[in-house]
């Protein structure tokens, strides 16, 4: 691999880091939106296992990689139970949590697939990134906070950096999608 390809790879990693920073700021923003201690606790207990699982999967943890289907099924069941409890408790907060949870899952999947060289995964990465950005903009039209704008801009910048870098690498023949 030439020096230019190594520099491009570093730029792609910077894009991935920006997406992860956007994920963290989005998670913190959601805590500000809920404005309820119990709702915040539920939000953190709902999203935190997903974030940890995706991080461990991204780091190629052997246990997570071998048991990914079982872990995903358990996470889905756990999430459904938590959401059901929230719906019974407070429907308004449940709506906020469910919408933010779906956006966060889109962003987690976008982050997870950001460095993939498979064409289908790259398409899913792009769709998830665009869906997150548009959903966050639509949801936050009434709730414009600095954190929201930082999150949206950071994720958008990360996705754009990755796409532009990969396009340049593809044109030069350094990157071929499978």
QUIWOTA-V207752 format. One line per field, one symbol per residue. ss: DSSP state (@ for helix, = for strand, . for the rest). phi: phi as a letter, one per 30 degrees, with the letter a starting at -180 (. if undefined). burial: b if it has 24 or more other ideal C-beta (glycine too) atoms within 12 Angstrom, else e. A space follows every 10 residues. Layout:
ss: ???
phi: ???
burial: ???
This chain:
ss: ..@@@@@@@@ @@@@@@@@@@ @@@@@@@@@@ @@@@..@@@@ @@@@@@@@@@ @@@@@@@@.. .@@@@@.@@@ @@@@@@@@@@ @@@@@@@@@. @@@@@@@@@@ @@@@@@@@@@ @@......@@ @@@@@@@@@@ @@@@@@@@@. .....@@@@@ @@@@@@@@@@ @@@@@@@@@@ @@......
phi: .ddddddddd dddddddddd dddddddddd ddddhbeddd ddeddddedd dddddddddh ddddddcddd dddddddedd ddddddddda dddddedddd ddddddddde ddcdcdcddd ddddeddddd dddddddddc edcdbddddd dddddedddd eddddddddd ddidbbdc
burial: eeeeeeebbe bbebbbbbbb bbbbbbbbbb bebbeeeebb ebbbebbbbb bebbeebbee eeebeeeeee eeeebeeebe ebbeebeeee eebbebbbbb bbbbbbbbbb bbbbbbeeee ebeebbebbe bbbebbeebb eeeeeebbeb bbebbbbbbb bbbebbeebe eeeebeee
